[in-house]
Amino acid sequence: MTTDLILFLILAAVAIATAVGMLLSRNAVYSALFLVLNFTTVAVFYLLLGAPFIAITQVTVYAGAIMVLFLFVIMLLGSEKLPERTVLPWQKPTAVFLAFVLMVEGAYLIFTQTASGIITNNPVESTGSPQAIGELLFSEYLLPFEVTSILLLVAMVGAIVLTGDRKKGGQS
């Protein structure tokens, strides 16, 4: 076993454990902190793949800005504890069935995959560079990039409108 493989397996275990911890945590703040740890683990995966710019962007944007925003909203609303959930009778059997299907699909892909040319140990140097990302964003992916920016703008305006209506209703 190489050091890269050992590091990958350790990080994979941490990523899975933090994802499960996020899903099973009854405290919303702890759940958000598990998500920050998961984002950081994904950033280390990017470093292992030779994409330092994407790793720094992952930490800055997701673990930094978005998770701070989530924590502010959680603490502002005072919803640290999740309410008691109601369990529908069909949820557990459906979840077990879908988990089984996912495991079968994963096993099928692992055992039928051929390793010729799929995984390379030497990633292309220009893949994760800011210049390569910028060229791709503004050439091949210009339309999805613009649509995403419009969706974010609409979400921001909607949040302002919803907050403004609540404040007006509370002051009257």
BELNOR-V486190 format. One record per backbone hydrogen bond with DSSP energy under -0.5 kcal/mol. NH is the residue of the N-H (numbers start at 1). CO is the residue of the C=O. If there is no record, write none. Layout:
BEGIN
nh=[NH | NH]
co=[CO | CO]
END
This chain:
BEGIN
nh=[6 | 7 | 8 | 9 | 10 | 11 | 12 | 13 | 14 | 15 | 16 | 17 | 18 | 19 | 20 | 21 | 22 | 23 | 24 | 25 | 28 | 28 | 31 | 32 | 33 | 34 | 35 | 36 | 37 | 38 | 39 | 40 | 41 | 42 | 43 | 44 | 45 | 46 | 47 | 48 | 49 | 50 | 51 | 55 | 56 | 57 | 58 | 59 | 60 | 61 | 62 | 62 | 63 | 64 | 65 | 66 | 67 | 68 | 69 | 70 | 71 | 72 | 73 | 74 | 75 | 76 | 77 | 78 | 79 | 82 | 87 | 88 | 91 | 92 | 94 | 95 | 96 | 97 | 98 | 99 | 100 | 101 | 102 | 103 | 104 | 105 | 106 | 107 | 108 | 109 | 110 | 111 | 112 | 113 | 117 | 123 | 127 | 133 | 134 | 135 | 136 | 137 | 138 | 139 | 141 | 142 | 145 | 146 | 147 | 148 | 149 | 150 | 151 | 152 | 153 | 154 | 155 | 156 | 157 | 158 | 159 | 160 | 161 | 162 | 163 | 164 | 165 | 166 | 167 | 168 | 169 | 170 | 171 | 172]
co=[2 | 3 | 4 | 5 | 6 | 7 | 8 | 9 | 10 | 11 | 12 | 13 | 14 | 15 | 16 | 17 | 18 | 19 | 20 | 21 | 26 | 80 | 27 | 28 | 29 | 30 | 31 | 32 | 33 | 34 | 35 | 36 | 37 | 38 | 39 | 40 | 41 | 42 | 43 | 44 | 45 | 47 | 46 | 51 | 52 | 53 | 54 | 55 | 56 | 57 | 57 | 58 | 58 | 59 | 60 | 61 | 62 | 64 | 65 | 66 | 67 | 68 | 69 | 70 | 71 | 72 | 73 | 74 | 74 | 26 | 85 | 86 | 88 | 88 | 90 | 91 | 92 | 93 | 94 | 95 | 96 | 97 | 98 | 99 | 100 | 101 | 102 | 103 | 104 | 105 | 106 | 107 | 108 | 109 | 115 | 121 | 124 | 129 | 130 | 131 | 132 | 133 | 134 | 136 | 136 | 139 | 141 | 142 | 143 | 144 | 145 | 146 | 147 | 148 | 149 | 150 | 151 | 152 | 153 | 154 | 155 | 156 | 157 | 158 | 159 | 160 | 161 | 162 | 163 | 164 | 165 | 166 | 167 | 168]
END
